[in-house]
Amino acid sequence: MVSDMKSDNMKTGQEKAPQRSLLHALGMTEEEMRRPLVGIVSSWNEIVPGHMNLDKITDAVKMGVAMAGGTPVVFPAIAVCDGIAMGHEGMKYSLVTRDLIADSTEAMALAHAFDALVMVPNCDKNVPGLLMAAARLNLPTIFVSGGPMLAGRIDGHKTSLSSMFEAVGKYKAGKIDETKLKEYELNTCPSCGSCSGMYTANSHNCLTEVLGMGLAGNGTIPAVYSSRIELAKHAGMQIMDLIEKDIRPLDIMTEAAFRNALTADMALGCSTNSMLHLPAIAHECGVDINLDLANEISAVTPNLCHLAPAGPTYMEDLNAAGGVYAVLNELDQLGLLDTSVMTVTGKTMKENLQGHENLNPEVIRKPENAYSKTGGIAVLRGNLAPDGCVVKQSAVAPEMLVHEGPAKVFDSEEEAIAGIFGGKIEAGDVIVIRYEGPAGGPGMREMLSPTSAIAGMGLDKEVALITDGRFSGATRGASIGHVSPEAVHGGLIAYVKDGDRIAIDIPNHTIELLVPEAEIEQRKQEMPIKKKENVKGYLKRYASMVSSADKGAVINR
């Protein structure tokens, strides 16, 4: 039996009889009270397809904890489905939930004196939110996600959620009829799980493995596979070993572990949202990750995977090819990883990687046959984004890596969608969507709808998009997000006019508004910054927080 348990502060001694009486009210036996109290943070709900199976994952974790001698206790975490929230006011609430999840989990864990935690997330914001909470609490913790969705099938080809959004663009462009659109609707998302490509959720479930906080297969075993249940049981059992050995998140999520995660991110071609969430998680661990580090690592890391939407392979294919560990083995052979780092297995990454070979070089390319010599993400700077912006360069067509064109400016996502479907966009244009940043949105909406509309209309190899909001991991094409400073903070993006020339050079990491400085200064006098009206509740508080002197902190931690 583990000695010096944190939960003893809540349940041991005559003076804690009132607390024990409440535990008895739960039906908890004295034998259970004598064991370590393991909190299982379940993100299960009935509105997120990636979470509808988490009740089964949670039950499997409970069984594993009990089998290994612990007392499992479940409490919830919220989660938003970005796909359902996309394209309307709901998306304003997605990013802010990350911090709500971290805060509420911290409160629950400390209020009830848990000895350890098993985190059961699956989607875009609750994976990083729970990783942030794990770092803050620094209790023995392990993650097991719900797993990715299987790919859909249309006309003999695999599909994913981005295919569905693009189908809307095809329908609007007259390329498919309503019957075909309905076929996409009924077949694109065939199972529970996080969406089937290398989007934000799957990116972070994979990076959880790389950080050392999840067991092998955490990011890739499909949600509907029985081996996902087995993984959950093993996670439940393993948390008891972490308690016994007193291995904690800050022993695992070190600076070296985050460099490993960024390296794997570049090889896998993960979501641009990694550059929001990895710095935030690292900050909670006392580690600094900046945008320049991303380019430094990308410069020496080959892009080995082109998972949807960048290519025709899906998470189920990556799993069959050997999973994340097979990718890490390829990187290790190049000397790009620090494999001495500790993991939740109680072993180093080096020990964990033994036996995990690349089983399909078509899915996980060998470095000598890499898609590119540089990584999947690039950070650009210039007068339009002096503090940086982010693009998923692995999903950009070669002919769009360098592009110059006239701006078509919109002050919201809704305006942009109306303009795209209204025929206002021409080949060569640079679409600018502003006032969608953290404070200016507020909430920094993710805009899969505009990028997918462009792709569905066949313009993704001819049109670029720029925003102070963010683009989804499901985005393909020259879509550049996170432009900073944002419009509401006086960033240059606020002063762009229709017809202005914008030059984008992704290989050289630059983005420039080709307008004389004197003209820009005149515009600053003539064009007032726009403010959002009628902002409600938490969003109002959030917008105020990111408008304060500490405005970067809300996003970065």
N, C-alpha and C positions, 0 to 999 in steps of 0.2 A: 504494500500500500504506500502511496506517495505521502511523504511527510511535508509539513509546512505548506499546506494548500492555502491559496488566497481565499477560497470559500470558507475556510475555518473562521475568518473574521466575521462571517455572517451566520454560522451555524453551530459553533462550538462553545461550550461553557453554559453554566446555569443562566447567565444574564442574556443568552441568546435563545432562551426557551420561547419567547414570543415569535421570533423568526422561524424556529422549527415548527411551531404550531401552524404557521401559514404554509410551510412545506408539506406538513401532514395534510393540510386542506387540499393540496394538489394530488394527494394519494401517494406521496413519496414515502418510502419505508426508511427506517433507520439504517438499514444496510445500504440503501442508495445514498443517504446523506453522508455516510462514511467514505464514499468514493469521490474522486475528482468530479467536479461539476463542469460539464462540457456544454457550452452554448453552441447551438447549431443555428446559424443565421440563414434563414430560408427566404429567398426572394420569390417564392411561389405566388402566383396569382392566376386569375382566369381571363386576363385581357392580353397578356403578352405571350405569343406563340412559343417564344424561347423559354418560357417559364411554366407552361402548363404541365410539364412533366416533373417539375422540381419537388412535388409531393412524394413521388416515388424515389427520387434521388435522396431526399431528406430521410425517408424511412430506411433506406439502405445505410445511410450514414449512422442513424440511430442504432441500427443493429450492429454495425461495426464497432461503435463506441462501447455498447453494452457487452459485446463478445470479448473485448479487450479489457474490461473491468472498470469502465467509466459510467457516469450517469448522464445521459443525454437530455438536454432541455432545449426545445425549439422556440425561437422567437423570430419575428418577421423583419424584412427590409422591403422598402418599396422599390418599384421598377417601372419605368416607362418604356413602351414599345416605340422606338423612333420611327418605324415604318408607318404605324397607325397615326402617330403624332405629326407626321410630315405634311407640309403644305398648308397648314392652318395655324391658328393661335397656339395650339397644343405644343408645337415644337419649341415655343419660347420657354417651356417648362422642363425640357429634357436635360440640358446641361446643368441647370441649377440643382437637379436632384442628386447629382454626384456628391455635393457637399452636404445635402440633407441626409443622405444615406450614411456618409461617414460620421456626421454628428450624432445621429440617432443611434447608430450601432455603438459608438463610444459610450453614450449615455446608458444604454441598456446593459452593456457588459460591466461597466463599473458600478452601476446601481445595484446589480445582483451578484457581484463578486464571483464571476465565473473564473474557473482555473485555466480554461483554454477555450478555443473557438474553432469550429469548422464552418467556413464560409461556403454557401451554396448559391452562387450568382449565375448569370448567363449572358446578360445583354449589356448594351453600350456603356451605361453610366454606373451600373451597380457593381461591375467588376472593378473598375478603378476606385469607386467609392469605398468598397470593402477592403481593398488593398491599402487605401489611406487609413482606414480605421484600424486595420491590423498593425500598421506601423505606429500609430498613436498609442494604442493599448499595449503593444509589445508583450502580449500573452502568447504562449505556444499556439500556433495557428496553422491550419492547412486549408487549401481551397480545393473544391471539386465542383466543376461547372455542370450545366445541364446538357452541353454538347450541341453540335451544329445540326441544322436541318439537312435532310437529303435534298439533292438537286431535283428540280422538276424536269419534265420532258415535253418538248414541243417539236413536232416534225422530226423526231429522231435525235434532237440536240438537247443537251442539258441546259437548264435555265435556273435563274435565281431571281430574287426580288428586283434587282436592277433591270432584269429583262422585262419585268412587268411594267415598271415605270417607263422604260423605253418603248414598250408596246403602245402606251398611251400616245407618245410622240408620233409613232408610226400611224396610228389611227387618225390623229389630228392632221397629219400630212397626207392622208388619203392612201397610204401604202398598204393598210390592212382594213378589213371591214369589221363591223360590230360583232359578227359571229366569231371571227378570229380573235378579237380582243377578249371575248368571253372565254374562249379556249385557253388563252393565257391566264385569265383570272382563276380558272378552275384547276389548272395544272402546274402553276409556277411554284407554289409553296405546298408541297405534298405531305409534309409531316411537321410535328412539333420540332422545336430547336431554334437556335440562333441562325439567321439567314445564311444560306449555304456557301457563299463566297468569302473571300478574305476581307470582310467588312470590319467595322469597329469592334463588335462583340467578339468575333472569332480571333481578331488580331490580339485582343487583350487576354483572351483565354489561352492563346498560344504563348504570349509573353509571360503569363503567370507561370507556365512551365519553365521558361528560360530564367526567370527571376529566382526559381527554386522553390516557389510557394505551392506548386501543384505537382501531382504525380504524372508520370509519362502517360500520354494519351488525353490529358485534361483538355487540351485545346482541339483535338481532332476526332475522337471517337464519336460517331454520330449519336444524336439524342435517342434514337429508337433502338440502338444496339444493346443487347443484354450485357455486353462487356462494360457499358457505362454504369450499370447497376453494380457490377463487380468492383469497378473502380471506386465507386462511392463507399462500398463496404470497406475496401482497403484504406481509404482516406480516414474513415471512422476509427479503424484499428490503429492507424499510424499516428493519430493525434495523441494516443496514450503513450507511444514511444517518445514523442516530442516532449510530453510532460515529464516523463521519467528522466530524459537526458537534458532537460531544461534548455532546449533549443528554441529560440524565439525569432520573430520576424526580423529584428535588427541584427541578428547574427547571420541572417540569410540575405536580406536586401541591402547589400553593401554597394559601395561605389563600383566595384568590379562587376557585381551582378547587373547593375543598370547599364554599364557599358556593354555587357553581353547581350542585354535585352535590345539595346539600340542596334547592335550588330545583327542580331537575328531578325529584327524588324526590317532592316535593309535587304536582307537576303530573301525574306518571305514576301516582301512587297505589301507591308501592312498599311492600315488606314492612316491618313494624315492626322486623324484625331490622336494618334500616339503622341504627337508633339504638344497636345494639351494635357494629356493624362500622365504620361511618364514623368514629366517635370513635377507635376503635383504630387505623385506618389513619392518620388525621390525627395521632395522637400520635406515630407513628413518623416523621412528616414534621416534627415540631416545631410542629404547629398544634393549637390547643385548640378542640374543639367540645363544647359542653354542651347539655343538654336545652332550656334556655331559648332558645338560638339557633334550635332547631327550631320552636318556637312563633312566634318573631319572623318567621322566613321564611314559615312557613305562613300567617300573618295576611295577607300581601300576595300570595300565590301562588295562582292559581286551579287547581282540580283539573280537568284537561282530558281525562283518560283513565279509563275504568272497565273495565279488563281483568279477566278472571276472577281471583279469585272475585267481585269487586265488580260485574261486569257481564257481558254476553254476548260480548265480544270477546276475542281471544287474541293471542299474540305474532305469529303469522303475519299477523294482520290489521294489527297495528301496523307490521310490516315493509312490507306492501303499501301502507300509508297514508303512507309516507315515513320511518318509523323514528324513532329518537331525535332525529336532527338536525332533523326536521320539527317535533317538539315544542319543541326549543330555539329554532327560528326564531320560533314563536309567543311564547315567553317573551321573546326578544330584542326583539320589537316592543313589549313592555310595559316595556322598560328594566330587566328583572329580572336580567340576566346581565352578568358582566364578560367580554366576548368578546375581550379583549386577551390572554388567557392562552395560553401555549404548549402545543402538543400533540405527540404522536408523529409527526405528519405533517411536523414541522418548520415548520408554519405555525400561525397563531393560530386560535382557535375561530371568529373572525369570518370569516376566509378559508375555513375548512372548511365553514361553513354555506351558502355561496353555492350556489344551485341546488337546495337540499333543501327542497322545498315540501310543504305539507300537501295530500296527495292525496285525503284522505277525512275531511271534517269530522264524520262520524258516529263515526269511531274516535278521531280527535284533534280534540276540539271547539275551536272558536274561543273566545277568552276571553270574548266577550260572551254566549256560550251555554254557559259552563262548568258542570260538574256542581255546583260550589260555588265561592264566591269565595275560600275558604280551601283549604289544601293537604290531602293525603291522610292525613297523620299528625298526631296531637295528643298532647301530653304533659300529663298531669294531675298535680296535687298536692293534698294535703290531709292530714288526720291519719293516714289509712290508707297514704299514700305521700308522706311529707315530702320524700324524695329523688327523687320522680317515678315515673311509670309511663307506659306507652305504649299507644295504641290506633290502629288503622287506621280513622280516622273515615270515610273514603270508602267503606268496606264495611259501615257501620252503617246500618240502616234509620232513616229520619227519626224514627219514633216511639220509638226507643230512644236517641236522642242525650241525652235527659234521662230518668233512670229512678231510682226509689226502690223498694226491695223487701227482703224478708227474706232473710238469709243461709242458705245450705245449705253446710255446711263439710265439706271432705274433706282428709285429710292426705297424699294422693298422687294421682297420675293414675289409678292402678288403682281406688282407692276411688271416685273421681268417676265413672268409666265404669260401675262396678257400680251406683252410685246412679242414674245417668241411665237405664240400661237396666232398672233395677229399679223404675222408676216413682216414684222419690222426688222428682222435680223437677216443679214446677208453674209455670204461667204467673205471671210477676211475680217469680220467685225471682232471687237473685244467688248464683250458684255460686262458692264460694271454694275454690281448690285451692292448698294451701300445702306448705311443705317440699319445694319443687321448684326452689329457687333455685340459684345457682352453687355455694355451699358446702353448702346444706341438702339438695340433691337426692341427691348432688352432681351437678353437670354441667349444670344448668339445662335440663331437657328441654323440647323444643318439643311442644306439645300440640294437634295437629290432630285427634286422635281425639275428645276431648270436644266441641270446637266443632263438628265435622262431625256428630257424633251428635245434638247439639241441632238443627242445621240440618236434618238428615235427618228428624227427628221433627216438624219444622215449628214449633219453638219459638224460632228465632233472632230473631224480632221481638217476643219476649215475655220472654226470659230473658237476663241478663247473666252474664259469667264474669270472674273476677278471679284472678290467680295471681302468685306470686313467681317462677315459671318464665317461659316465653315462649310466645307464640303464633306460628304459622306465617304466612308471607305468603299461604298458601292459606286462611287463616281469614276468615270473614265473620261479621258480627254484632257485638254489643257485647262484644268479647273484649279484656280489658285485662290486659296482661302486664308483666313486668319490675318488679313492685311492689318498691319499695326504701324502707327496709331490708327484707331478706327475713326470713322467720320465724325461721330459725336464728340470726340476728343480733339477735333481740329486736324485730323490727319489729312494729307493731301487728297485722298480719295473723295473727300467732301467737296472738292473744288474742280473735279473733272467735269467737262462739258461734252455733249455729243459732238463727235467729229474730231476731238483731240486724238493725236497719234500716241499709241502706247506700244512700247518695245519690250518684248519678253525674250530673255535668253536663258533658258533653263540650264544648259551645260555650264554656263559662266555665272549662274546664280544671280542674275540681275533682272530688275523690272523698273522701267523708267517711263514717266509721263513726259512726252517731248513737247513741253510748253515752256517758253522763256520765263525765267524767274520773276521778272518784272510783271508779266501778265498774271502769274500766280498770286503775287502780292496784291495786285489790284482786285483780283477775284475774292481774296480774303476780306477785303473791305466791303465788297458788294454782295457776297453770298452768305447770308446768316446760317449758322448751324441749326439744323432741325432737331427738335425735341419731341419725344413720344408723349402723347397725352393719354390720360385715363389708364395708366398702368396700375394694376391691382396687386394687393397682398404681398406675397413673398417676392414677386418680380420687382415691385417698387423698391423694396429693401435691397434686393440684389443689385439693381441698377445704381442705387445710391452708393453701395459698397464699392462697385467697380469704377465709380466716378470719383472716389476719394483719392487722397495722396497715395494710398496703398493699393491702387487699382489693380496692379498685376497680381496681388496675392490671392484674390478670389479665384482666378483662373489657374494659377500655378501652385496652389496648395489647398 
